[in-house]
């Protein structure tokens, strides 16, 4: 049997500082406009904004529930679950046999509360069907987004939402949801945060994994080298 190996991403596969800043600025502006009812709800914007504020994997965001389910307990087992605490102050994540709790930024709390009110999603924060979509397919109600959502190629001949977002902010590369996680980690390293703390936030078991996820370029080191 041929066992597929995870894709090794190099620096060219990860948003650089300028690109990551463009995404953050665009999403910050969109959230501000959405909270003031000047912009419409967007699944892809919400998904990636959550990633830029938490460093979560795309799959973790898709699994996130409004509250804990009956089976969402325990750790170090194969069952994955993600849910919000009752006070909306943290996200409890069990993924790849690792349990962690991630504090939620106040602006993200505002966004989540408005999303819940506007979409009327039943179980998952981001469902395949909700009150803001035109589709009336009942099979999506109460179901989380499937694995294909957020891919840069959907095989249907249509431009995926994630690619539309990159083009909107002036990015030509087709970055995936997971590369945003890489960008988040690299951003925290640029800000001088400890690898151990970063690893705890994003759910890495070993510090070496966090180091692998960083993709700093020469311009990221100018503040150090030019101070000598």
C-alpha positions as CSV (number, residue, x, y, z in Angstrom):
1,X,0.0,0.0,0.0
2,X,1.1,3.5,-0.7
3,X,0.6,5.7,2.3
4,X,0.0,9.4,1.4
5,X,2.4,11.8,3.1
6,X,1.4,15.2,4.3
7,X,2.4,18.0,2.0
8,X,5.6,19.8,3.0
9,X,5.0,23.5,2.6
10,X,7.9,25.8,1.8
11,X,8.1,29.6,2.1
12,X,6.5,30.1,-1.3
13,X,3.4,28.2,-0.1
14,X,2.8,30.4,2.9
15,X,1.6,34.1,3.0
16,X,4.5,36.5,3.6
17,X,4.1,39.3,6.1
18,X,2.7,41.7,3.6
19,X,0.1,39.2,2.3
20,X,-0.9,38.1,5.8
21,X,-1.3,41.8,6.8
22,X,-3.5,42.4,3.8
23,X,-5.8,39.5,4.8
24,X,-6.0,40.7,8.4
25,X,-6.7,44.3,7.5
26,X,-9.4,43.3,5.0
27,X,-11.1,40.9,7.5
28,X,-10.8,43.4,10.3
29,X,-12.6,46.0,8.1
30,X,-15.2,43.4,7.0
31,X,-16.0,42.4,10.6
32,X,-16.3,46.1,11.6
33,X,-18.8,46.7,8.7
34,X,-20.6,43.4,9.4
35,X,-21.1,44.3,13.1
36,X,-22.5,47.7,12.1
37,X,-24.8,46.0,9.5
38,X,-22.9,47.6,6.6
39,X,-21.8,44.3,5.1
40,X,-23.4,40.9,4.6
41,X,-22.5,37.7,6.4
42,X,-19.8,35.7,4.7
43,X,-18.9,32.1,5.5
44,X,-15.4,32.2,4.2
45,X,-14.6,35.6,5.8
46,X,-15.9,34.3,9.2
47,X,-13.9,31.1,8.9
48,X,-10.6,32.7,8.0
49,X,-11.1,35.5,10.6
50,X,-11.5,32.9,13.3
51,X,-8.2,31.4,12.1
52,X,-6.4,34.8,12.2
53,X,-7.5,35.3,15.8
54,X,-6.9,31.8,17.1
55,X,-4.5,29.9,14.8
56,X,-7.0,27.1,14.6
57,X,-6.9,24.5,11.8
58,X,-9.6,24.9,9.1
59,X,-11.0,21.5,10.2
60,X,-11.3,22.6,13.8
61,X,-13.2,25.8,12.8
62,X,-15.6,23.7,10.8
63,X,-16.3,21.4,13.7
64,X,-16.9,24.2,16.2
65,X,-20.3,24.0,18.0
66,X,-22.2,26.6,19.9
67,X,-22.1,24.4,23.0
68,X,-20.7,21.1,24.2
69,X,-22.4,18.0,22.9
70,X,-23.1,14.8,24.8
71,X,-20.0,13.0,23.4
72,X,-17.7,16.1,23.6
73,X,-15.6,15.1,26.6
74,X,-12.4,13.4,27.6
75,X,-9.0,13.6,25.9
76,X,-6.3,11.5,24.3
77,X,-8.8,9.6,22.2
78,X,-9.6,9.6,18.4
79,X,-12.8,11.5,18.7
80,X,-12.4,15.2,17.7
81,X,-14.7,17.9,19.1
82,X,-14.7,21.7,19.3
83,X,-17.2,23.9,21.2
84,X,-17.6,27.3,22.7
85,X,-17.8,27.9,26.4
86,X,-21.2,29.1,27.7
87,X,-19.8,32.6,28.4
88,X,-18.2,32.8,24.9
89,X,-14.8,33.5,26.5
90,X,-12.9,30.4,25.2
91,X,-12.9,27.6,22.7
92,X,-12.4,24.0,23.9
93,X,-10.6,21.9,21.3
94,X,-9.9,18.2,21.2
95,X,-8.1,17.4,17.9
96,X,-5.4,14.8,17.1
97,X,-5.7,13.5,20.7
98,X,-4.7,16.9,22.1
99,X,-7.0,19.0,24.4
100,X,-6.5,22.7,24.6
101,X,-8.5,25.8,25.5
102,X,-8.1,29.0,23.5
103,X,-9.2,32.4,24.8
104,X,-11.4,34.4,22.4
105,X,-10.6,37.9,21.4
106,X,-13.4,40.4,22.4
107,X,-14.0,41.4,18.8
108,X,-14.3,37.7,17.8
109,X,-16.9,37.3,20.6
110,X,-19.0,40.1,19.1
111,X,-18.7,38.5,15.7
112,X,-19.8,35.0,17.0
113,X,-22.8,36.4,18.8
114,X,-24.0,38.3,15.7
115,X,-23.4,35.2,13.5
116,X,-25.5,33.1,15.8
117,X,-28.3,35.7,15.7
118,X,-28.2,36.3,12.0
119,X,-27.6,32.8,10.7
120,X,-29.7,30.9,13.2
121,X,-27.4,27.9,12.7
122,X,-28.6,25.0,14.9
123,X,-25.5,23.1,16.2
124,X,-22.4,24.3,14.4
125,X,-21.1,27.8,14.2
126,X,-20.6,27.5,10.5
127,X,-23.2,25.1,8.9
128,X,-23.7,24.1,5.3
129,X,-27.1,25.7,5.4
130,X,-28.3,28.6,7.5
131,X,-30.7,31.5,7.5
132,X,-28.5,33.7,5.3
133,X,-28.0,31.2,2.4
134,X,-30.4,30.9,-0.6
135,X,-30.3,27.1,-0.5
136,X,-33.2,25.4,1.1
137,X,-31.6,21.9,1.2
138,X,-32.6,20.5,4.6
139,X,-29.8,17.9,4.7
140,X,-27.4,20.8,5.6
141,X,-29.3,22.0,8.6
142,X,-27.4,21.1,11.7
143,X,-24.4,19.8,9.7
144,X,-20.9,21.3,9.7
145,X,-19.2,22.4,6.5
146,X,-17.8,19.5,4.6
147,X,-14.1,18.9,3.9
148,X,-14.4,20.4,0.4
149,X,-15.3,23.9,1.7
150,X,-12.3,26.2,1.7
151,X,-10.3,24.2,-0.9
152,X,-8.6,26.1,-3.6
153,X,-10.0,23.6,-6.2
154,X,-13.5,22.3,-6.0
155,X,-13.6,20.3,-9.2
156,X,-16.8,21.9,-10.2
157,X,-15.5,24.5,-12.6
158,X,-16.4,27.4,-10.3
159,X,-14.0,29.7,-8.5
160,X,-14.0,28.7,-4.8
161,X,-14.8,31.3,-2.2
162,X,-11.3,31.2,-0.7
163,X,-9.7,32.0,-4.1
164,X,-12.2,34.9,-4.6
165,X,-11.0,36.3,-1.2
166,X,-7.3,36.1,-2.2
167,X,-8.0,37.9,-5.4
168,X,-10.1,40.6,-3.6
169,X,-7.1,41.5,-1.4
170,X,-4.7,41.4,-4.3
171,X,-3.1,38.0,-3.6
172,X,-2.3,35.9,-6.7
173,X,-1.2,32.7,-5.0
174,X,-3.9,30.1,-4.1
175,X,-3.2,29.6,-0.4
176,X,-5.2,27.0,1.5
177,X,-7.0,27.3,4.8
178,X,-4.0,25.5,6.5
179,X,-1.5,28.0,5.2
180,X,-3.4,30.7,7.2
181,X,-2.4,28.7,10.3
182,X,1.2,28.8,9.1
183,X,0.9,32.5,8.6
184,X,-0.6,32.9,12.1
185,X,2.3,31.1,13.7
186,X,4.9,33.0,11.8
187,X,3.2,36.2,12.8
188,X,3.5,35.3,16.5
189,X,7.2,34.4,16.0
190,X,7.8,37.8,14.4
191,X,6.2,39.4,17.5
192,X,8.7,37.6,19.7
193,X,6.4,35.2,21.5
194,X,7.9,32.0,23.0
195,X,7.7,28.8,20.9
196,X,6.3,26.9,23.9
197,X,3.4,29.4,24.3
198,X,2.7,29.4,20.6
199,X,2.7,25.6,20.5
200,X,0.2,25.5,23.4
201,X,-2.1,27.9,21.6
202,X,-2.2,26.0,18.3
203,X,-2.1,22.5,19.7
204,X,1.4,21.3,18.9
205,X,2.7,18.5,21.1
206,X,6.4,19.3,20.5
207,X,8.2,22.6,20.1
208,X,9.9,21.2,17.0
209,X,6.6,21.1,15.2
210,X,6.1,24.8,15.9
211,X,9.5,25.6,14.5
212,X,8.7,23.7,11.3
213,X,5.6,25.8,10.9
214,X,7.5,29.1,10.9
215,X,8.4,30.6,7.6
216,X,10.4,33.8,8.3
217,X,12.0,35.7,5.4
218,X,15.0,38.0,5.4
219,X,12.8,41.1,5.8
220,X,11.4,39.6,9.0
221,X,14.9,39.7,10.6
222,X,15.8,43.3,9.6
223,X,14.8,44.7,13.0
224,X,17.4,42.4,14.6
225,X,20.2,42.7,12.0
226,X,19.9,46.4,11.4
227,X,20.1,47.2,15.1
228,X,23.7,45.9,15.3
